[in-house]
Amino acid sequence: MDSQQPTVPGAPARCPMHTAEFAADPHAAYDKMRAEGPAAPVELAPGVDATLVVDYQTARSVLQNTTDFSKDARHWKALMEGRIALDSPVVPMMAFRPNAMFTDGAVHLRLRKAVTDSLDRLNIGRIRRDAEPIAAFLIDQFSERGRADLLNDYAKLLPLLLFNRLFGCPAGIGDRLTTSMSAMFDGRDALKASENITACLMELIALKRREPGDDVTSWLIQHPAGLNDEELKDQLVMMMGAGVEPERNLIGNALLLLLSGSSSRGAGMLPEEAIDHVLWNNSPIANYATHYPLRDVDLGGVRVEAGTPLMISFGGANSDPALGAARESLSKGAHLAWGAGPHACPAKSPATVISLTAIEAVLNALPDLALDVSVEELQWRPGPFHRALATLPVRFTPTPGTRVAALHTPAQTTPQTTTAPSHTPVTPSLHPEAKRVRKGFWSTFLDIFRV
């Protein structure tokens, strides 16, 4: 396949961001790029070229500039001209969708207002109340084993199940949506997963038009912006995509920090501090916010052609030595992990509460939690966009899986659940008639809580 731009003699070599080598030490790559200029040529996937901004001030400038840059991927010349295969693993994350992430101007403002107004109805208390039983449910699945993979058994699943709850998903839709979202983020047949997600959300929207509830989907439908079904579907895709993968990585990266080396809980680091540290140093979404120059631009001596992807490295910008004192103090207002400008993340507060609730729940439930491998043995998941662990193996003293039952009857002693293998949820004996037969996590959770 042709690359987007011809190789220019004497130009810096493109950094391949899709390799295991890049995933293992992205900051070394950012430092090398920054030594050459504020931005550098990169390869996001085989045959997919881009320019990556690694300088902090340049990144802020691009994020806030709505005159020279567009977020609309229909400006991506190589994709529009058929030089990028539609089954490329990066296309689902970069191709145009009519949502607030990929639009500009008045269209963006209309769609973003519908999203922000709906998210604003989620108060912090409700988020905690919804997240805590899901955390208890997931911990119950592995607590009797004495070992777990906190990434795939916990951090990955909690945001998926929580979004099912916040979006008002019934059992069948929620099971399929959870499976498909997981497959898309893990790069398993991304096109098919994207199609399944679309089908699930269109079914959910039709249901909520008939039977509205106290949930984000219903609030979007009822918003004065008057979103049609396609617009509704694409806002929901954006909200899940922008929430699930970053939450998984924020929870996982913070737990790693709390459980490793000199930053362990024994050294006194609080979960809130670990979250701030991760946002500065291991941004869950490390490289994204793709912009398309509307004309050829010069970024501090780096020429970027019109219609080519210009991606912001939140990880690279945050590690810029020019930040000085802000980096030293880990000032919350200075890092770019939440973005900046008109497309900055609208869910900063909910995302922080979700991750903090998840981290506190598992640390409190399993007080002797410890890494089951050395930090050096951990693998980072390859991919150009995220800073994501592949696994997070831990060990702890086995404890009865009775946390969910305790939420129902806090003053009573309830029978223990049976031990289950990884990724196989079980139903507490509180509701024996609800025992699962090849059900997914979400339908099993609903059986238990009768919601």
C-alpha positions in Angstrom: 0.0 0.0 0.0 1.2 3.5 -0.8 2.0 5.7 2.2 0.4 9.1 2.4 3.4 11.2 1.6 6.5 10.4 -0.5 9.8 10.0 1.4 11.8 13.2 1.2 15.6 12.7 0.9 17.2 13.8 4.1 13.9 13.9 6.1 13.8 12.3 9.5 12.7 8.7 9.5 9.1 8.0 10.5 8.7 6.6 13.9 6.5 3.4 13.8 4.0 3.9 16.6 2.3 0.5 16.2 5.2 -1.6 17.4 5.9 -3.4 20.6 9.2 -1.4 20.9 7.3 1.9 20.8 4.8 0.6 23.4 7.6 -0.5 25.7 9.2 3.0 25.9 7.2 5.7 24.2 8.9 8.5 26.2 12.3 7.7 24.6 10.6 8.2 21.2 9.0 11.5 22.3 12.4 12.8 23.6 14.1 11.8 20.3 11.4 13.5 18.2 11.4 16.7 20.4 15.1 17.0 20.0 14.5 17.4 16.2 11.6 19.9 16.5 8.1 20.4 17.9 6.6 17.8 15.6 7.8 14.7 13.8 6.8 12.2 11.0 5.3 9.0 12.4 3.6 5.8 11.1 0.4 5.0 12.9 -0.1 1.7 11.2 1.5 0.1 8.1 0.9 2.6 5.3 -0.8 5.2 7.5 1.4 8.3 8.0 0.9 11.3 10.2 2.7 14.1 11.9 2.9 14.0 15.7 3.1 17.1 17.9 5.4 16.5 20.9 6.0 20.1 22.0 3.7 21.4 24.7 3.2 25.0 23.5 2.7 23.8 19.9 0.2 21.2 21.0 -1.9 23.8 22.9 -1.7 26.1 19.9 -3.1 23.5 17.5 -5.8 22.4 20.0 -7.1 25.9 20.3 -6.8 26.9 16.6 -10.1 26.5 14.8 -9.0 28.7 11.8 -6.1 26.7 10.3 -7.1 23.2 11.4 -10.2 21.0 11.2 -11.3 18.0 13.2 -13.3 16.7 10.2 -11.6 13.5 8.9 -13.2 14.0 5.5 -10.3 16.4 5.0 -8.0 13.3 5.2 -6.8 13.2 1.5 -5.2 9.7 1.7 -8.3 8.1 3.1 -10.7 10.0 0.7 -8.5 9.0 -2.3 -8.5 5.3 -1.3 -4.9 5.1 -0.3 -5.8 3.9 3.2 -7.5 0.6 3.4 -10.8 0.7 5.3 -9.8 -2.3 7.3 -6.7 -0.6 8.6 -6.7 -1.0 12.4 -6.6 2.8 13.0 -9.5 3.7 10.7 -12.3 3.1 13.3 -10.6 5.6 15.6 -9.9 8.2 12.9 -12.6 8.0 10.2 -15.3 10.7 10.2 -18.5 10.2 12.3 -21.1 12.9 12.7 -20.4 13.4 16.3 -18.9 16.2 18.5 -15.4 14.8 18.1 -15.2 15.0 14.3 -17.1 18.2 13.6 -16.4 21.9 13.6 -18.2 25.2 14.0 -22.0 25.4 14.6 -22.5 21.7 14.0 -19.9 20.9 16.7 -21.4 23.4 19.1 -24.9 21.9 18.7 -23.8 18.3 19.2 -21.4 19.1 22.0 -24.1 20.9 23.9 -26.4 17.9 23.8 -23.6 15.8 25.1 -22.4 18.1 27.9 -26.0 18.9 29.0 -26.7 15.2 29.3 -23.5 14.4 31.1 -24.1 17.3 33.5 -27.2 15.4 34.8 -24.9 12.7 36.1 -24.1 13.9 39.6 -21.1 12.6 41.4 -23.2 10.7 44.0 -25.0 8.8 41.3 -21.8 7.8 39.6 -20.4 6.4 42.8 -23.6 4.6 43.6 -23.6 3.0 40.2 -19.9 2.2 40.1 -19.6 0.6 43.6 -21.9 -2.4 43.1 -20.3 -3.1 39.7 -16.9 -3.0 41.4 -18.1 -5.4 44.1 -19.6 -7.7 41.5 -16.4 -7.9 39.6 -14.2 -8.4 42.7 -16.5 -11.3 43.8 -15.6 -13.1 40.5 -11.9 -13.5 41.5 -11.5 -12.8 45.2 -11.6 -16.5 46.2 -8.8 -17.4 43.8 -6.1 -15.3 45.4 -4.9 -14.2 42.0 -6.3 -12.0 39.3 -5.5 -10.0 36.2 -6.6 -6.6 37.4 -6.6 -5.3 33.8 -8.8 -7.8 32.1 -10.8 -9.1 35.1 -11.5 -5.6 36.5 -10.2 -2.3 34.9 -11.4 -3.3 31.5 -14.8 -4.6 32.5 -15.9 -2.0 35.1 -16.2 1.0 32.6 -18.0 -1.2 30.1 -20.6 -2.3 32.6 -20.9 1.1 34.1 -21.6 2.7 30.7 -24.3 0.0 30.2 -25.8 1.2 33.4 -25.5 4.9 32.6 -26.9 4.4 29.1 -29.9 2.4 30.4 -29.0 -0.8 28.5 -31.2 -3.9 29.0 -29.6 -7.3 29.4 -29.3 -8.5 25.8 -28.2 -5.2 24.3 -25.7 -4.7 27.1 -24.1 -8.1 26.7 -23.6 -7.6 23.0 -22.4 -4.0 23.4 -19.8 -5.1 26.1 -18.5 -7.8 23.8 -18.3 -5.6 20.7 -16.7 -2.6 22.4 -14.1 -4.9 24.0 -13.3 -6.5 20.6 -13.0 -3.1 18.9 -10.5 -1.7 21.4 -8.5 -5.0 21.4 -8.3 -4.9 17.6 -10.2 -8.1 17.0 -12.1 -7.7 13.7 -12.7 -4.0 14.3 -15.0 -3.5 11.3 -17.4 -6.3 12.4 -17.2 -5.0 16.0 -18.1 -1.5 14.8 -21.1 -2.9 12.9 -22.3 -4.7 15.9 -22.0 -1.6 18.1 -24.0 0.3 15.6 -26.8 -2.3 15.6 -26.8 -2.4 19.4 -27.1 1.3 19.8 -29.8 1.7 17.1 -31.8 -0.9 19.0 -31.2 0.9 22.3 -32.3 4.2 20.8 -35.5 2.7 19.4 -36.2 1.2 22.8 -35.6 4.5 24.7 -37.8 6.5 22.2 -40.6 4.1 23.2 -39.7 3.7 26.9 -37.5 6.6 28.1 -35.7 6.2 31.4 -33.4 8.1 33.8 -30.4 7.5 31.7 -28.0 9.3 29.3 -29.6 7.8 26.2 -33.0 9.1 27.1 -31.6 12.5 28.0 -29.9 12.8 24.6 -33.1 11.9 22.9 -35.1 14.5 24.9 -32.5 17.3 24.4 -33.7 20.4 22.6 -31.0 19.9 20.0 -33.4 17.4 18.4 -30.8 14.8 17.4 -31.9 12.2 14.8 -31.2 8.5 15.3 -27.9 8.6 13.4 -26.7 11.6 15.4 -27.8 9.9 18.6 -25.9 6.7 17.7 -22.7 8.5 16.9 -22.8 10.6 20.1 -23.2 7.4 22.1 -20.3 5.8 20.1 -18.1 8.8 20.9 -19.1 8.8 24.6 -18.4 5.1 25.0 -15.2 5.2 23.0 -13.9 8.3 24.8 -14.8 6.8 28.2 -14.2 3.1 28.2 -10.7 2.8 26.8 -9.3 5.8 28.7 -10.9 4.7 32.0 -9.5 1.2 31.6 -6.0 2.6 31.2 -6.3 5.2 33.9 -7.5 2.6 36.4 -4.8 0.1 35.3 -1.9 2.6 35.2 -2.8 4.1 38.5 -3.1 0.7 40.2 0.3 -0.3 38.8 1.8 2.9 40.2 0.3 2.2 43.6 1.5 -1.4 43.7 5.0 -0.9 42.4 8.4 0.1 43.8 8.9 3.4 45.7 5.4 4.6 44.7 3.7 1.7 46.6 1.0 2.4 49.2 3.6 1.8 51.8 5.3 4.9 50.6 2.1 6.9 51.3 0.8 7.7 47.8 -2.9 8.2 47.8 -5.2 7.1 44.9 -5.9 10.7 44.0 -2.2 11.4 43.7 -1.7 8.3 41.6 -4.3 9.4 39.2 -2.7 12.8 38.8 0.7 11.2 38.3 -0.7 9.0 35.6 -2.4 11.9 33.8 1.0 13.6 33.7 3.3 10.8 32.9 1.3 7.9 31.4 -1.7 9.6 29.8 -4.3 6.8 29.2 -4.9 8.2 25.7 -1.4 9.2 24.8 -1.7 10.3 21.2 -5.0 11.4 19.5 -7.0 14.6 18.8 -6.2 14.4 15.1 -6.4 17.7 13.2 -6.2 18.3 9.5 -4.5 21.5 8.2 -6.8 23.4 5.9 -3.7 24.7 4.1 0.0 23.9 4.3 1.3 25.0 7.7 4.7 25.5 9.3 5.1 24.4 12.9 8.3 25.7 14.2 10.2 24.7 11.0 8.2 21.5 10.5 6.1 21.7 7.3 2.7 19.9 7.5 0.7 19.5 4.2 -2.9 20.3 4.0 -5.2 17.3 4.4 -2.7 15.1 6.3 -3.3 13.9 9.8 -1.7 16.1 12.5 -2.0 14.2 15.8 -1.4 15.6 19.3 0.9 13.6 21.6 -0.6 14.2 25.1 2.2 12.0 26.5 4.9 13.8 24.6 3.6 17.3 25.4 3.2 16.5 29.1 6.8 15.3 29.3 8.2 18.4 27.6 11.0 19.7 29.9 9.9 23.2 29.0 7.0 22.8 31.5 9.5 23.0 34.4 7.8 23.9 37.6 4.3 22.7 36.4 5.8 19.2 35.9 7.6 19.3 39.1 4.5 20.0 41.1 2.2 17.9 38.9 -0.1 20.9 38.6 -3.6 19.6 37.6 -4.4 22.6 35.4 -1.3 22.3 33.2 -1.3 18.8 31.7 -3.1 18.0 28.4 -4.4 14.6 29.3 -8.0 16.0 29.1 -7.2 17.9 25.9 -7.7 21.7 25.5 -9.6 24.1 23.4 -13.2 23.6 22.0 -12.8 19.8 21.9 -11.5 19.3 25.4 -12.9 16.3 27.2 -16.4 17.2 28.6 -16.3 14.4 31.2 -13.3 15.2 33.3 -15.1 15.1 36.6 -17.1 11.9 36.0 -14.0 10.1 34.6 -12.0 11.0 37.7 -14.8 9.8 40.1 -15.1 6.5 38.2 -11.4 5.8 38.3 -11.1 6.8 42.0 -14.1 4.7 43.0 -12.7 1.7 41.1 -9.3 2.0 42.6 -10.5 2.5 46.2 -12.9 -0.4 45.9 -10.4 -3.0 45.0 -7.7 -1.7 47.4 -10.2 -1.7 50.3 -11.5 -5.2 49.4 -8.1 -6.8 49.0 -5.8 -4.9 51.5 -2.7 -7.1 50.8 -2.9 -6.7 47.0 0.5 -7.0 45.4 2.0 -7.4 42.0 2.5 -11.1 41.0 5.3 -10.3 38.6 8.1 -7.7 38.5 7.4 -4.4 36.9 10.0 -5.3 34.2 7.9 -8.3 33.2 4.8 -6.4 32.5 3.8 -5.9 28.8 2.4 -2.7 27.3 -0.3 -3.2 24.6 1.0 -2.0 21.2 -1.0 0.7 19.5 -0.5 4.4 18.5 -3.2 5.9 20.6 -3.1 4.5 24.1 -0.7 4.0 27.0 -2.2 0.6 28.1 -1.0 -2.4 30.0 -1.7 -5.8 28.4 -2.2 -7.4 31.8 -1.8 -6.6 35.5 -1.2 -9.9 37.4 -1.7 -9.6 41.2 -1.9 -11.8 44.2 -3.7 -11.5 47.5 -5.2 -13.5 50.4 -8.3 -15.3 49.1 -11.5 -13.9 50.5 -15.1 -15.0 50.2 -17.0 -13.6 47.2 -19.9 -12.1 49.3 -19.5 -8.4 48.6 -22.6 -8.2 46.3 -24.7 -10.0 48.8 -23.6 -7.7 51.5 -24.8 -4.7 49.4 -28.3 -6.3 49.5 -28.4 -7.4 53.1 -25.6 -5.6 55.0 -26.7 -6.9 58.4 -26.9 -10.5 57.4 -24.4 -13.3 56.7 -24.9 -14.6 53.2 -23.5 -17.9 51.7 -20.3 -17.7 49.7 -20.3 -18.0 46.0 -18.5 -20.7 44.1 -15.1 -20.2 42.7 -15.1 -19.2 39.0 -12.4 -19.1 36.4 -11.2 -15.8 35.0 -13.9 -14.0 32.9 -16.7 -16.3 34.1 -19.1 -14.4 36.3 -21.2 -16.2 38.9 -24.4 -15.2 40.6 -24.4 -15.1 44.4 -26.8 -17.6 46.1 -28.9 -14.6 47.2 -30.9 -15.2 44.0 -30.5 -18.9 43.1 -33.1 -18.6 40.3 -30.9 -16.1 38.5 -27.9 -18.4 38.0 -26.5 -17.8 34.6 -26.6 -20.1 31.7 -24.1 -18.8 29.1 -25.1 -15.2 30.0 -22.8 -12.2 29.7 -21.4 -10.1 32.6 -24.1 -7.4 32.2 -27.2 -9.7 32.2 -25.7 -11.6 35.2 -25.3 -8.3 37.0 -28.9 -7.3 36.2 -30.1 -10.7 37.5 -28.4 -10.0 40.8 -29.6 -6.5 41.3 -33.0 -6.7 39.6 -32.5 -3.3 37.9 
